[in-house]
Amino acid sequence: MGLFSRDRIDAKTPEQLARMRVAGLLVGRTLELLRESVRPGMTTLELDTLAETHIRDHGGIPNFQLVPGYRHTLCTSLNNEIVHGIPGPRVLHEGDLLSVDCGAEVAGWNGDAAFTCVVGGREAGRPEDLALMDDTEASLWAGIAALKVGDSLYAVGAAVEDSLTASGQRRGWEYGIVEDYVGHGIGQRMHMDPQVPNYRVTSKGPKVVDGTTICIEPMVTLGDQDNEVLADDWTVVTSDGSRAAHWEHSVAVTNAGISVLTAIDGGAAQLATLGVPHVRIG
């Protein structure tokens, strides 16, 4: 399905949503473990090994390894790398801006999420990197909060863009919103239709239905959004060398409210601050 197709969304039953919550929670707990483990001096491959062990020990399959040509559990993207950085011998240094993307499949159902952090903790981060990290995460939640059964799916991208525009204006600069890579549907495959842009589009797009499951994942830069793929055919970097951040959650939308499938608490706390109904799944 093309980006601006108006095809219907594949809805999930309550039983299917419960199964997706199992996969999503495993991803969320894996990312929690990684956030606690990141430190200067370790390699991105060590993080990858830690994630794979945790997922397999808890009954899951690293679903990134099911993508043809990719053999790792994570994507680890550093500094000017936007997404799809390959884990390897690269050593993490204090002050590096690290984005970690992780997915897992459990009993045929998938979860997918990402976070950005500063290696060595917030005190080691440049002010502009902390702003980028925080504002990108805020835009993710703005996109989640825009989801509502009966509304256009593309309200998500409008909300993400508006959030980043407002944040940039407060800070005195303009963020680059990467348009070449977008969010996606998720279910019995990690990547499914529909595509979910992180920016405003003119098309009405598909309508959100009860049981919609999607991944929202803004990818944002401190400079221009132009990018290129390195010779490894995976790693996407900013063309101008500016730093980038990436946040993602798998989200379920129902008539009763929203559940963030890859958040430990299902998104309850953050949704409450946004005035959005939370529905418990699983």
LUMDREN-935056 format. One line per 10 residues: number of its first residue (from 1); for each residue y, x, z of N, C-alpha, C. Coordinates in nm, 3 decimals, always signed. Atoms other than C-alpha are relative to their C-alpha. Layout:
REM residues N
NUM) Y:X:Z:Y:X:Z:Y:X:Z; ...
This chain:
REM residues 282
1) -0.119:+0.084:+0.000:+0.000:+0.000:+0.000:+0.124:+0.088:+0.000; -0.123:-0.076:+0.004:+0.342:+0.136:-0.090:+0.086:-0.026:+0.123; -0.084:+0.009:-0.118:+0.609:+0.187:+0.172:+0.069:-0.134:+0.012; -0.078:+0.123:-0.006:+0.798:-0.126:+0.078:-0.081:-0.122:-0.041; +0.086:+0.115:+0.028:+0.499:-0.354:+0.015:+0.015:-0.104:+0.109; -0.012:+0.108:-0.097:+0.505:-0.693:+0.188:-0.138:-0.058:+0.030; +0.135:+0.047:-0.031:+0.127:-0.719:+0.228:-0.011:-0.032:+0.149; +0.019:+0.040:-0.138:+0.006:-0.881:+0.546:-0.057:+0.115:+0.084; +0.052:-0.097:-0.094:-0.071:-0.674:+0.852:-0.138:-0.042:+0.046; +0.135:+0.025:-0.049:-0.432:-0.644:+0.963:+0.003:-0.019:+0.151
11) -0.008:+0.029:-0.143:-0.436:-0.816:+1.306:-0.132:+0.030:+0.070; +0.118:-0.027:-0.082:-0.678:-0.728:+1.586:-0.023:-0.113:+0.099; +0.036:+0.100:-0.100:-0.863:-0.966:+1.817:+0.020:+0.059:+0.139; -0.010:-0.055:-0.136:-0.828:-0.936:+2.197:-0.110:+0.100:+0.033; +0.111:-0.093:-0.026:-1.169:-0.768:+2.210:+0.024:+0.133:-0.071; -0.030:-0.123:+0.073:-1.066:-0.517:+1.945:+0.115:+0.077:+0.065; -0.111:-0.066:-0.069:-0.740:-0.446:+2.127:-0.049:+0.072:+0.125; +0.054:-0.063:-0.120:-0.937:-0.373:+2.443:-0.071:+0.130:-0.035; +0.068:-0.123:+0.043:-1.146:-0.118:+2.253:+0.103:+0.106:-0.041; -0.104:-0.096:+0.038:-0.832:+0.040:+2.111:+0.069:+0.057:+0.123
21) -0.060:-0.051:-0.124:-0.692:+0.068:+2.463:-0.084:+0.112:+0.059; +0.086:-0.106:-0.049:-0.993:+0.278:+2.560:+0.031:+0.130:-0.072; -0.032:-0.119:+0.079:-0.921:+0.521:+2.277:+0.141:+0.049:+0.030; -0.138:-0.037:-0.026:-0.548:+0.513:+2.341:+0.018:+0.065:+0.136; -0.011:-0.056:-0.134:-0.588:+0.582:+2.711:-0.058:+0.141:+0.005; +0.055:-0.135:+0.006:-0.808:+0.883:+2.635:+0.102:+0.095:-0.062; -0.104:-0.084:+0.060:-0.535:+1.019:+2.408:+0.112:+0.024:+0.101; -0.108:-0.014:-0.097:-0.271:+0.951:+2.674:-0.035:+0.096:+0.111; +0.042:-0.089:-0.108:-0.470:+1.129:+2.943:-0.018:+0.143:-0.049; +0.011:-0.134:+0.057:-0.540:+1.421:+2.712:+0.138:+0.064:-0.012
31) -0.135:-0.053:+0.012:-0.170:+1.462:+2.641:+0.060:+0.029:+0.136; -0.047:-0.027:-0.136:-0.095:+1.436:+3.012:-0.055:+0.134:+0.048; +0.061:-0.128:-0.037:-0.339:+1.723:+3.071:+0.069:+0.116:-0.070; -0.064:-0.108:+0.076:-0.176:+1.930:+2.798:+0.140:+0.027:+0.051; -0.136:-0.020:-0.051:+0.175:+1.873:+2.933:-0.004:+0.079:+0.130; +0.013:-0.072:-0.126:+0.058:+1.997:+3.271:-0.046:+0.144:-0.021; +0.062:-0.130:+0.024:-0.112:+2.299:+3.111:+0.087:+0.095:-0.080; -0.083:-0.085:+0.085:+0.153:+2.429:+2.870:+0.074:+0.103:+0.085; -0.071:-0.106:-0.073:+0.289:+2.763:+2.986:+0.024:+0.118:-0.095; -0.022:-0.121:+0.080:+0.437:+3.081:+2.839:-0.122:+0.092:+0.008
41) +0.110:-0.097:+0.003:+0.171:+3.331:+2.732:-0.129:-0.056:-0.053; +0.122:+0.057:+0.056:-0.097:+3.086:+2.624:+0.018:-0.020:-0.149; -0.007:+0.022:+0.144:-0.182:+3.027:+2.260:-0.017:-0.148:-0.032; +0.018:+0.139:+0.043:-0.175:+2.704:+2.066:-0.147:-0.033:-0.018; +0.144:+0.024:+0.012:-0.549:+2.747:+2.004:-0.062:-0.031:+0.137; +0.049:+0.031:-0.134:-0.608:+2.747:+2.380:+0.030:-0.145:+0.035; -0.032:+0.141:-0.020:-0.430:+2.413:+2.399:-0.096:-0.088:-0.077; +0.089:+0.077:+0.085:-0.644:+2.286:+2.114:-0.140:-0.008:+0.061; +0.133:-0.004:-0.062:-0.967:+2.393:+2.287:-0.004:-0.089:+0.123; -0.009:+0.083:-0.120:-0.856:+2.226:+2.609:-0.005:-0.148:-0.037
51) -0.003:+0.140:+0.043:-0.786:+1.901:+2.424:-0.136:-0.045:-0.053; +0.129:+0.039:+0.055:-1.115:+1.900:+2.234:-0.104:-0.017:+0.110; +0.096:+0.009:-0.110:-1.316:+1.965:+2.549:+0.021:-0.128:+0.079; -0.030:+0.121:-0.078:-1.141:+1.685:+2.737:-0.042:-0.126:-0.074; +0.034:+0.119:+0.078:-1.186:+1.433:+2.456:-0.152:-0.017:-0.010; +0.146:+0.010:+0.016:-1.554:+1.512:+2.399:-0.069:-0.026:+0.135; +0.059:+0.022:-0.132:-1.630:+1.523:+2.772:+0.017:-0.145:+0.047; -0.025:+0.138:-0.039:-1.494:+1.168:+2.798:-0.043:-0.100:-0.108; +0.063:+0.092:+0.094:-1.695:+1.018:+2.514:+0.074:-0.025:-0.129; -0.078:+0.019:+0.122:-1.446:+1.058:+2.231:-0.029:+0.105:-0.105
61) +0.006:-0.093:+0.112:-1.427:+1.232:+1.897:+0.144:+0.035:-0.038; -0.133:-0.036:+0.048:-1.116:+1.431:+1.798:+0.018:-0.049:-0.144; -0.004:+0.061:+0.133:-1.016:+1.216:+1.501:+0.079:+0.080:-0.101; -0.065:-0.087:+0.097:-0.792:+1.481:+1.345:-0.106:+0.079:-0.077; +0.107:-0.075:+0.066:-1.118:+1.664:+1.268:-0.070:-0.083:-0.107; +0.058:+0.087:+0.103:-1.221:+1.364:+1.055:+0.086:-0.004:-0.125; -0.088:-0.008:+0.117:-0.927:+1.427:+0.820:-0.051:+0.112:-0.089; +0.054:-0.104:+0.088:-1.061:+1.616:+0.515:+0.086:+0.125:-0.001; -0.069:-0.129:+0.005:-0.970:+1.984:+0.533:+0.063:+0.044:+0.130; -0.060:-0.039:-0.128:-0.854:+1.982:+0.896:-0.110:+0.012:+0.104
71) +0.111:-0.023:-0.090:-1.074:+2.126:+1.170:+0.041:+0.008:+0.148; -0.048:-0.012:-0.137:-0.859:+2.112:+1.483:+0.018:-0.137:+0.066; -0.019:+0.122:-0.078:-0.804:+1.855:+1.758:+0.147:-0.040:+0.005; -0.144:+0.023:-0.013:-0.425:+1.890:+1.773:+0.074:+0.046:-0.124; -0.101:-0.068:+0.079:-0.125:+1.959:+1.560:+0.102:+0.053:+0.101; -0.093:-0.065:-0.092:+0.100:+2.205:+1.745:+0.115:+0.058:-0.081; -0.114:-0.037:+0.085:+0.445:+2.239:+1.589:+0.110:+0.061:+0.087; -0.094:-0.077:-0.082:+0.691:+2.498:+1.722:+0.137:+0.015:-0.067; -0.139:-0.029:+0.035:+1.069:+2.514:+1.696:+0.043:-0.067:-0.130; -0.044:+0.061:+0.126:+1.156:+2.456:+1.328:-0.113:-0.071:-0.074
81) +0.112:+0.072:+0.060:+0.813:+2.308:+1.255:+0.009:-0.147:+0.041; -0.020:+0.142:-0.027:+0.838:+1.929:+1.226:-0.131:-0.065:+0.045; +0.132:+0.058:-0.029:+0.473:+1.820:+1.217:-0.108:+0.085:-0.066; +0.120:-0.053:+0.063:+0.120:+1.933:+1.126:-0.017:+0.151:+0.017; +0.022:-0.140:-0.029:+0.142:+2.281:+1.276:-0.145:+0.023:+0.043; +0.141:-0.026:-0.025:-0.207:+2.435:+1.293:-0.016:+0.089:+0.123; +0.026:-0.086:-0.116:-0.331:+2.569:+1.630:-0.064:+0.132:-0.043; +0.054:-0.131:+0.034:-0.414:+2.937:+1.626:+0.038:+0.102:+0.106; -0.027:-0.106:-0.097:-0.339:+3.273:+1.793:+0.146:+0.012:+0.041; -0.143:-0.010:-0.031:+0.034:+3.212:+1.813:+0.023:-0.020:+0.150
91) -0.027:+0.004:-0.143:+0.159:+3.279:+2.166:+0.127:-0.080:+0.027; -0.116:+0.078:-0.040:+0.396:+3.035:+2.334:+0.092:+0.084:+0.087; -0.100:-0.074:-0.075:+0.719:+3.180:+2.470:+0.093:-0.096:+0.073; -0.094:+0.082:-0.076:+0.958:+3.047:+2.730:+0.118:-0.040:-0.088; -0.111:+0.051:+0.080:+1.217:+2.827:+2.562:-0.043:-0.055:-0.135; +0.048:+0.061:+0.125:+1.002:+2.736:+2.261:+0.002:-0.152:+0.012; +0.007:+0.146:+0.007:+1.029:+2.373:+2.156:-0.133:-0.034:-0.067; +0.137:+0.024:+0.045:+0.671:+2.250:+2.118:-0.028:-0.149:-0.012; +0.046:+0.137:+0.021:+0.552:+1.922:+1.967:-0.152:+0.002:-0.013; +0.146:+0.009:-0.001:+0.189:+1.828:+2.031:-0.042:-0.139:-0.043
101) +0.051:+0.126:+0.055:+0.017:+1.555:+1.828:-0.151:-0.002:+0.020; +0.142:+0.007:-0.037:-0.329:+1.433:+1.935:-0.055:-0.138:-0.034; +0.066:+0.127:+0.025:-0.577:+1.166:+1.835:-0.145:+0.004:+0.043; +0.140:+0.010:-0.039:-0.917:+1.043:+1.946:-0.059:-0.132:-0.049; +0.076:+0.120:+0.038:-1.179:+0.796:+1.827:-0.107:-0.023:+0.106; +0.101:+0.037:-0.097:-1.396:+0.612:+2.079:-0.069:-0.127:-0.049; +0.079:+0.115:+0.046:-1.675:+0.380:+1.962:+0.061:-0.066:-0.123; -0.049:+0.051:+0.127:-1.515:+0.346:+1.622:+0.145:-0.045:-0.002; -0.141:+0.041:-0.006:-1.157:+0.275:+1.738:+0.087:+0.119:+0.037; -0.082:-0.120:-0.002:-0.862:+0.512:+1.729:+0.128:-0.013:+0.082
111) -0.129:-0.015:-0.064:-0.561:+0.630:+1.927:+0.069:+0.123:-0.055; -0.077:-0.109:+0.059:-0.281:+0.864:+1.818:+0.136:+0.003:+0.070; -0.127:-0.011:-0.069:+0.023:+0.995:+2.008:+0.049:+0.144:-0.002; -0.059:-0.134:+0.000:+0.259:+1.292:+2.036:+0.114:+0.007:+0.100; -0.115:-0.024:-0.086:+0.516:+1.446:+2.267:+0.062:+0.134:-0.036; -0.069:-0.128:+0.016:+0.770:+1.728:+2.259:+0.040:+0.049:+0.138; -0.039:-0.059:-0.128:+0.836:+1.967:+2.548:+0.059:+0.138:-0.023; -0.048:-0.137:+0.002:+1.008:+2.293:+2.626:-0.100:+0.086:+0.077; +0.092:-0.092:-0.067:+0.768:+2.576:+2.708:+0.075:+0.069:+0.115; -0.066:-0.056:-0.117:+0.851:+2.692:+3.059:+0.082:-0.102:+0.078
121) -0.070:+0.106:-0.071:+1.004:+2.358:+3.160:+0.143:-0.021:-0.050; -0.134:+0.036:+0.048:+1.340:+2.191:+3.107:+0.103:+0.108:+0.030; -0.098:-0.103:-0.037:+1.524:+2.471:+3.286:+0.001:+0.115:-0.100; +0.007:-0.106:+0.100:+1.414:+2.705:+3.005:+0.056:-0.043:-0.135; -0.041:+0.053:+0.129:+1.547:+2.482:+2.728:+0.147:+0.016:-0.030; -0.139:+0.002:+0.044:+1.865:+2.513:+2.527:+0.052:-0.143:+0.013; -0.053:+0.136:-0.016:+2.098:+2.215:+2.590:-0.021:-0.087:-0.123; +0.016:+0.080:+0.122:+2.078:+2.105:+2.228:-0.146:-0.038:-0.023; +0.142:+0.033:+0.013:+1.697:+2.121:+2.235:-0.039:-0.112:+0.096; +0.028:+0.107:-0.097:+1.683:+1.907:+2.550:+0.055:-0.133:-0.051
131) -0.058:+0.122:+0.056:+1.916:+1.656:+2.384:-0.086:-0.055:-0.113; +0.086:+0.040:+0.111:+1.702:+1.648:+2.070:-0.129:-0.062:+0.050; +0.125:+0.048:-0.055:+1.385:+1.602:+2.271:+0.018:-0.138:+0.065; -0.022:+0.125:-0.073:+1.526:+1.327:+2.493:+0.043:-0.113:-0.093; -0.051:+0.105:+0.089:+1.706:+1.140:+2.216:-0.108:-0.047:-0.098; +0.110:+0.042:+0.086:+1.399:+1.141:+1.993:-0.096:-0.090:+0.076; +0.085:+0.087:-0.080:+1.189:+0.998:+2.275:+0.066:-0.136:+0.021; -0.071:+0.127:-0.019:+1.457:+0.734:+2.341:-0.005:-0.085:-0.126; +0.006:+0.076:+0.125:+1.452:+0.637:+1.973:-0.139:-0.061:-0.021; +0.136:+0.056:+0.006:+1.074:+0.591:+1.992:-0.007:-0.131:+0.078
141) +0.004:+0.121:-0.083:+1.115:+0.341:+2.276:+0.090:-0.109:-0.055; -0.084:+0.101:+0.066:+1.398:+0.169:+2.091:-0.078:-0.068:-0.111; +0.084:+0.057:+0.105:+1.159:+0.121:+1.799:-0.107:-0.091:+0.056; +0.101:+0.083:-0.064:+0.887:-0.010:+2.029:+0.061:-0.132:+0.047; -0.065:+0.119:-0.053:+1.130:-0.253:+2.191:+0.041:-0.098:-0.108; -0.041:+0.087:+0.110:+1.227:-0.390:+1.848:-0.114:-0.083:-0.055; +0.116:+0.073:+0.052:+0.874:-0.518:+1.783:-0.007:-0.140:+0.058; +0.014:+0.138:-0.046:+0.832:-0.893:+1.800:-0.078:-0.079:-0.104; +0.080:+0.082:+0.090:+0.576:-1.130:+1.651:+0.093:-0.094:-0.077; -0.081:+0.085:+0.086:+0.734:-1.311:+1.356:+0.117:+0.071:-0.064
151) -0.111:-0.077:+0.056:+1.000:-1.048:+1.290:-0.052:+0.102:-0.101; +0.036:-0.102:+0.096:+1.004:-0.785:+1.017:-0.044:+0.128:+0.071; +0.044:-0.128:-0.053:+0.811:-0.466:+1.090:+0.109:+0.105:-0.015; -0.101:-0.101:+0.026:+1.105:-0.275:+0.948:+0.117:-0.006:+0.097; -0.097:-0.004:-0.110:+1.317:-0.373:+1.248:-0.021:+0.124:+0.085; +0.031:-0.123:-0.074:+1.144:-0.074:+1.406:+0.087:+0.115:-0.049; -0.077:-0.110:+0.057:+1.305:+0.176:+1.171:+0.149:-0.015:+0.022; -0.142:+0.024:-0.023:+1.646:+0.015:+1.204:+0.038:+0.035:+0.144; -0.027:-0.028:-0.141:+1.624:+0.041:+1.583:-0.006:+0.150:+0.028; +0.010:-0.146:-0.016:+1.511:+0.406:+1.567:+0.126:+0.067:-0.052
161) -0.119:-0.061:+0.060:+1.798:+0.496:+1.336:+0.124:-0.030:+0.083; -0.118:+0.036:-0.078:+2.057:+0.306:+1.540:+0.005:+0.079:+0.131; +0.006:-0.075:-0.124:+1.939:+0.477:+1.858:+0.043:+0.145:-0.021; -0.032:-0.139:+0.027:+1.964:+0.824:+1.705:+0.145:+0.017:-0.045; -0.140:-0.006:+0.041:+2.300:+0.751:+1.544:+0.092:-0.007:+0.122; -0.082:+0.015:-0.121:+2.444:+0.636:+1.878:-0.010:+0.125:+0.088; +0.018:-0.120:-0.082:+2.295:+0.935:+2.063:+0.076:+0.118:-0.060; -0.071:-0.109:+0.065:+2.434:+1.177:+1.807:+0.150:-0.012:+0.013; -0.144:+0.020:-0.014:+2.779:+1.024:+1.823:+0.047:+0.035:+0.141; -0.037:-0.034:-0.138:+2.783:+1.060:+2.202:+0.004:+0.151:+0.020
171) +0.010:-0.145:-0.019:+2.692:+1.428:+2.167:+0.087:+0.078:-0.098; -0.089:-0.066:+0.093:+2.922:+1.504:+1.877:-0.068:+0.065:-0.118; +0.067:-0.051:+0.119:+2.667:+1.573:+1.607:-0.083:-0.110:-0.065; +0.082:+0.097:+0.074:+2.443:+1.398:+1.355:-0.142:+0.052:-0.010; +0.140:-0.038:+0.009:+2.065:+1.405:+1.378:-0.052:-0.021:-0.142; +0.072:+0.022:+0.125:+1.843:+1.444:+1.074:-0.127:-0.079:+0.027; +0.121:+0.083:-0.015:+1.583:+1.164:+1.055:-0.089:+0.026:-0.120; +0.091:-0.038:+0.109:+1.287:+1.287:+0.851:-0.054:-0.126:-0.067; +0.041:+0.119:+0.074:+1.212:+1.034:+0.579:-0.131:+0.018:-0.076; +0.120:-0.026:+0.079:+0.918:+1.203:+0.406:-0.129:-0.031:+0.075
181) +0.117:+0.029:-0.083:+0.681:+1.130:+0.695:+0.035:-0.116:+0.092; -0.029:+0.124:-0.072:+0.653:+0.794:+0.869:-0.118:-0.039:+0.088; +0.109:+0.055:-0.080:+0.446:+0.595:+1.116:-0.097:-0.080:-0.086; +0.110:+0.060:+0.075:+0.140:+0.394:+1.021:-0.076:-0.101:+0.086; +0.093:+0.085:-0.071:-0.108:+0.128:+1.111:-0.114:+0.082:+0.056; +0.112:-0.070:-0.063:-0.406:+0.221:+1.326:-0.102:-0.102:+0.046; +0.108:+0.090:-0.042:-0.743:+0.067:+1.414:-0.133:+0.071:-0.011; +0.128:-0.067:+0.021:-1.088:+0.160:+1.290:+0.013:+0.128:-0.082; -0.039:-0.129:+0.056:-0.916:+0.442:+1.103:+0.130:+0.043:+0.067; -0.122:-0.048:-0.064:-0.642:+0.662:+1.237:+0.124:-0.034:-0.083
191) -0.112:+0.030:+0.087:-0.417:+0.614:+0.936:-0.034:-0.120:-0.088; +0.022:+0.124:+0.075:-0.399:+0.264:+0.792:+0.136:-0.055:-0.044; -0.120:+0.076:+0.030:-0.147:+0.037:+0.625:+0.031:-0.091:+0.119; -0.117:-0.034:+0.081:+0.126:-0.056:+0.682:+0.066:+0.130:+0.045; -0.084:-0.112:-0.039:+0.355:+0.243:+0.676:+0.119:-0.052:+0.081; -0.107:+0.043:-0.093:+0.626:+0.229:+0.943:+0.114:+0.101:-0.007; -0.110:-0.095:+0.011:+0.954:+0.399:+0.846:+0.079:+0.010:+0.130; -0.082:-0.026:-0.118:+1.177:+0.552:+1.113:+0.149:-0.013:-0.029; -0.138:+0.013:+0.046:+1.497:+0.452:+0.936:+0.015:-0.138:-0.064; -0.030:+0.133:+0.055:+1.666:+0.139:+0.802:-0.031:-0.003:-0.149
201) +0.027:+0.023:+0.141:+1.541:+0.005:+0.469:+0.045:-0.142:-0.035; -0.052:+0.130:+0.042:+1.664:-0.290:+0.264:-0.110:-0.104:-0.016; +0.110:+0.094:+0.016:+1.322:-0.444:+0.206:-0.026:-0.075:+0.130; +0.033:+0.080:-0.118:+1.222:-0.725:+0.443:-0.127:+0.050:+0.067; +0.122:-0.055:-0.055:+0.880:-0.570:+0.485:-0.095:-0.106:+0.052; +0.098:+0.095:-0.053:+0.568:-0.729:+0.635:+0.045:-0.056:+0.135; -0.031:+0.060:-0.129:+0.598:-0.964:+0.930:-0.101:+0.044:+0.105; +0.085:-0.034:-0.113:+0.463:-0.860:+1.267:-0.078:-0.124:+0.041; +0.085:+0.112:-0.038:+0.169:-1.081:+1.366:-0.064:+0.027:+0.135; +0.071:-0.015:-0.126:-0.018:-1.142:+1.690:-0.122:+0.090:-0.022
211) +0.110:-0.094:+0.018:-0.256:-0.847:+1.723:+0.033:+0.117:-0.091; -0.042:-0.116:+0.079:-0.053:-0.594:+1.522:-0.020:+0.129:+0.081; +0.010:-0.132:-0.063:-0.137:-0.231:+1.602:+0.055:+0.105:-0.096; -0.065:-0.102:+0.083:+0.081:+0.050:+1.469:+0.030:+0.123:+0.082; -0.052:-0.122:-0.062:+0.191:+0.404:+1.543:+0.145:+0.017:-0.044; -0.140:-0.029:+0.026:+0.564:+0.464:+1.571:+0.022:+0.147:+0.035; -0.012:-0.144:-0.025:+0.656:+0.832:+1.540:+0.123:+0.061:-0.066; -0.119:-0.066:+0.055:+1.013:+0.946:+1.483:-0.013:+0.151:+0.001; -0.007:-0.145:+0.016:+1.048:+1.303:+1.358:+0.145:+0.032:-0.032; -0.145:-0.014:+0.002:+1.402:+1.428:+1.409:+0.038:+0.147:+0.007
221) -0.044:-0.139:+0.003:+1.592:+1.751:+1.343:+0.143:+0.014:+0.052; -0.137:-0.031:-0.040:+1.906:+1.918:+1.474:+0.089:+0.031:-0.119; -0.076:-0.028:+0.120:+2.012:+1.982:+1.117:-0.029:-0.102:-0.107; +0.030:+0.089:+0.112:+1.933:+1.839:+0.776:-0.147:-0.040:+0.006; +0.139:+0.047:-0.003:+1.616:+1.635:+0.732:-0.086:+0.058:-0.111; +0.078:-0.060:+0.108:+1.510:+1.829:+0.421:-0.108:+0.091:+0.058; +0.113:-0.074:-0.054:+1.172:+1.995:+0.470:-0.088:+0.054:-0.111; +0.095:-0.057:+0.095:+0.898:+2.193:+0.303:-0.131:+0.030:+0.071; +0.133:-0.028:-0.053:+0.528:+2.260:+0.350:-0.031:+0.147:-0.021; +0.031:-0.142:+0.009:+0.417:+2.615:+0.426:-0.126:+0.025:-0.084
231) +0.113:-0.038:+0.086:+0.148:+2.804:+0.235:-0.134:-0.044:+0.055; +0.128:+0.047:-0.056:-0.120:+2.677:+0.475:-0.032:-0.143:-0.044; +0.015:+0.136:+0.054:-0.074:+2.335:+0.302:+0.003:-0.109:+0.108; -0.008:+0.098:-0.108:-0.024:+2.163:+0.641:+0.135:+0.002:+0.070; -0.116:-0.007:-0.087:+0.271:+2.287:+0.844:+0.128:-0.037:-0.074; -0.125:+0.046:+0.058:+0.596:+2.103:+0.766:+0.115:+0.057:+0.082; -0.112:-0.064:-0.069:+0.916:+2.296:+0.851:+0.132:-0.051:-0.057; -0.133:+0.034:+0.048:+1.286:+2.224:+0.826:+0.045:+0.105:-0.100; -0.046:-0.093:+0.103:+1.442:+2.377:+0.516:+0.113:+0.089:+0.049; -0.115:-0.077:-0.048:+1.751:+2.492:+0.706:-0.030:+0.078:+0.128
241) +0.037:-0.075:-0.118:+1.559:+2.641:+1.000:+0.036:-0.067:+0.132; -0.037:+0.069:-0.124:+1.688:+2.385:+1.250:-0.124:-0.048:+0.074; +0.113:+0.043:-0.082:+1.466:+2.274:+1.536:-0.028:-0.149:-0.016; +0.044:+0.138:+0.021:+1.269:+1.950:+1.532:-0.078:-0.049:+0.121; +0.077:+0.065:-0.106:+1.112:+1.704:+1.775:-0.081:-0.114:-0.059; +0.091:+0.104:+0.048:+0.828:+1.453:+1.732:-0.059:-0.072:+0.120; +0.061:+0.084:-0.104:+0.726:+1.166:+1.960:-0.075:-0.114:-0.067; +0.081:+0.106:+0.060:+0.459:+0.903:+1.894:-0.077:-0.075:+0.107; +0.092:+0.082:-0.079:+0.275:+0.615:+2.057:-0.073:-0.097:-0.093; +0.071:+0.112:+0.061:+0.007:+0.372:+1.940:+0.036:-0.125:+0.080
251) -0.056:+0.118:-0.065:+0.137:+0.023:+2.013:-0.069:-0.126:-0.051; +0.054:+0.131:+0.036:-0.011:-0.328:+2.018:+0.104:-0.106:+0.030; -0.096:+0.109:-0.015:+0.202:-0.638:+1.972:-0.075:-0.132:+0.001; +0.063:+0.131:-0.009:+0.089:-0.983:+2.083:+0.107:-0.106:+0.028; -0.093:+0.107:-0.033:+0.248:-1.322:+2.139:+0.051:+0.010:+0.143; -0.037:-0.010:-0.142:+0.255:-1.241:+2.511:+0.088:+0.120:+0.030; -0.080:-0.118:-0.024:+0.428:-0.905:+2.476:-0.058:+0.123:-0.066; +0.036:-0.129:+0.061:+0.375:-0.537:+2.399:-0.085:+0.081:+0.097; +0.074:-0.101:-0.077:+0.120:-0.283:+2.519:+0.006:+0.131:-0.076; -0.001:-0.134:+0.060:+0.168:+0.086:+2.453:-0.136:+0.061:+0.031
261) +0.141:-0.032:-0.021:-0.195:+0.179:+2.407:-0.024:+0.143:+0.045; +0.018:-0.141:-0.033:-0.147:+0.554:+2.450:+0.083:+0.043:+0.121; -0.072:-0.030:-0.124:+0.076:+0.533:+2.760:-0.093:-0.028:+0.117; +0.091:+0.016:-0.113:-0.104:+0.574:+3.093:+0.015:-0.137:+0.065; -0.025:+0.131:-0.063:+0.061:+0.261:+3.236:+0.015:-0.112:-0.102; -0.015:+0.100:+0.105:+0.053:+0.077:+2.904:+0.143:-0.024:-0.042; -0.142:+0.015:+0.033:+0.428:+0.125:+2.878:+0.075:-0.091:+0.093; -0.059:+0.102:-0.087:+0.496:-0.115:+3.165:+0.135:+0.041:+0.056; -0.123:-0.043:-0.065:+0.764:+0.089:+3.340:+0.116:+0.009:-0.098; -0.108:-0.018:+0.097:+0.965:+0.181:+3.032:+0.039:-0.132:-0.065
271) -0.031:+0.129:+0.059:+0.938:-0.164:+2.878:+0.083:-0.086:+0.095; -0.076:+0.077:-0.099:+1.069:-0.315:+3.202:+0.147:+0.039:-0.003; -0.139:-0.044:+0.005:+1.384:-0.102:+3.179:+0.071:-0.050:-0.125; -0.056:+0.048:+0.126:+1.432:-0.229:+2.824:+0.001:-0.153:-0.009; +0.005:+0.146:+0.000:+1.376:-0.594:+2.918:-0.098:-0.058:-0.098; +0.100:+0.042:+0.097:+1.069:-0.621:+2.697:-0.128:-0.042:+0.074; +0.123:+0.043:-0.068:+0.761:-0.822:+2.809:-0.114:+0.096:-0.026; +0.117:-0.086:+0.012:+0.460:-0.604:+2.878:-0.125:-0.085:+0.019; +0.128:+0.068:-0.015:+0.105:-0.731:+2.831:-0.106:+0.105:+0.032; +0.105:-0.093:-0.038:-0.185:-0.562:+3.003:-0.122:-0.020:-0.089
281) +0.120:+0.004:+0.084:-0.476:-0.475:+2.776:-0.102:+0.095:+0.059; +0.107:-0.083:-0.052:-0.805:-0.346:+2.910:+0.017:+0.033:+0.148
